[in-house]
Amino acid sequence: MIIGENGLMKYMKLKAMRSRLQSETLAIKKKNEDANRQIEDLRKEPDRVEELAREYGLTKKGELIFKFDNKQ
């Protein structure tokens, strides 16, 4: 009963695994909520989307990028 196939040891391991999986699930749900919040914020602020795109070197059609070295 304690050590067997459906014993107490297996129950304790499964209980610990369940607890760990619940914690991981909560963490993932929080990340998803944060990502969804960011998406909604970006939908409301198109200027912020353009600002982020520029940080990644993206341009609008027909624009040119000039890069200058700060060397003397």
Secondary structure, DSSP 8 states (H G I E B T S, - for coil): --SSTTSHHHHHHHHHHHHHHHHHHHHHHHHHHHHHHHHHHHHH-HHHHHHHHHHTT---TT----------
